[in-house]
C-alpha cells in the first residue's frame, strides 16, 4: 500500500531527469521507456493477482 | 441573443485569450484525455458539493447519512452514482493521459514542470479516490480506513496524521473528510492552474503524431514560444477540443459541420459523432453545443 504507489510516483517524477537525450521520437525511450513498460506490466499483474488471488490478511505486514 | 451574450462575456472576461492556435492533430481522443479528466473533475466538484450537504463525517453518523442520501435526499442516489462513475472515469482518463504522455516523451525539455505537475495531480487523485472510499464507512470504507491507519503506523511521524494518535479531539474519519473536501481539492486546483498555464505558454507536444518537432505553437529546444505552421493550426476553440489546455468541452469547427473520430480507430465498434448547431450558436462561437451520439457497430 505504501511501497507500491511510492515507487510508481517516484519513478514518474524522475523520468524527465533520466531521459534527457536529444532524441524526441516516441517509442524510442531506451531503458527508461522499457522500465516504464515493465513497471506497468508488474502493476497490472499484481492487480490481477489481487482481484483473483486468495484473500489473506495483509494489514500490518 | 446568445451571440450578443457571448460578445458581452467575451469582451468583459477576455475569453478571446482562450482562442489560441493548437495543432490540428490534437483533434483526436488521445489528445483529449487531459481535457476529459478536467471535465470529469468539474463534475466531481459539482456533485461532491451536493453530497457534502448531506454527509455527516462522524463515526456514528457517516453510514446513516449515506443511506439517507441514497434513499431520501432529492436526486441523491443519482448524484452519488454520477460522483462514483465520474471518479472511475477520472482514473481511466488519467492513466490513459499519463501513458500516452509517457510514451510520446512529452515530458522532455521544456515541459518537465508540466509533467511533474501532472504526476502530482495523479497522486492527489489517487489520494482522493482512497479517501473517498473510506468516507462511505461501509465494510469497504472501513477497510480503507484500516489501511490508512496501518500505513500511518508504518511510516511513523510522516504518517501520524492518518492515525488516531494525531489528536484525540477529532476522529480520523472527520479528518479524512476534511482532507477529501478541502486540502486535496485545493492542491489539485492549484496544480491544474499551473498545468494549464504551462500548456498555454509552452504548448502541446505533438511528436507522437508524425512530426518529430514541437508543432504546438510553442516550445522548441530553446523553450521559446514559436508559432506552428499555419497549415497545422486551428483555433483552440475549434474542433471537438476537449483539450487539456481548455479543460472544458468546446466544439466545433468553424469550417466543418461534422467531425467524426473512431474509437477504437479502424474497428468501428463505437462511433462518436460530434457536430455543432450553427443556427443556434453562430459559426464562430466557442460555446457551441457538444452532441455525442453512440452508434454501435459504426
Interface residues (C-beta under 8 A of the other chain):
Chain A: X1 X2 X5 X9 X12 X13 X15 X16 X17 X19 X20 X22 X24 X25 X26 X27 X29 X33 X36 X40 X59 X60
Chain B: X98 X99 X102 X103 X104 X105 X107 X108 X109 X112 X115 X116 X119 X122 X123 X126 X146 X147 X150 X151 X153 X154 X155 X207 X208 X212 X213 X221
